[in-house]
Amino acid sequence: MAARKRSTGNDTTREATFAKGDRVAWNTSQGETHGVVERKLTARTSIEGHEVAASRREPQYLVRSEKTGKAAAHKPSALRKLD
């Protein structure tokens, strides 16, 4: 399933959306990391001691690293869907 683009009204900005179970990649200081989307975050929350400023207008995704098993929240713009 490819990442979907969502229109935000008259705004020309499009945001990628992901579904639970999607394999994604993101960049870290150690290089590219792969993981799986666990859920979409639409409210402020704490992930492994880190405060995440997610909201309905600016959601983030909870992803779990395939390498370390650790959970992290990422903005949609930081994630890339893997085939």
Phi, psi and omega in degrees: 000123181281156176297136180266151176255139181239130178280145179245060179075228181283346179295139180273355178288135177241140183246131176288142175239151184230157180246158176306132179094348178296135173275130182227164176233153174209159181269140173232174178294340179269358182119192182287137179239145178246151178195189183234136177289128177262320178190163176270134180257126181234016178211156177303138181204172178242128178239115180046046177083000180254127179283129181249122183268051178282153176209173178297325181281332180227073182289161172229170181240134174276118180237150179245125181295133177289333183278312186257340184080001181278149179265147177209155177256138180224146173290150181305325182294342181271350184256149177229129180289135176260150178284000000 
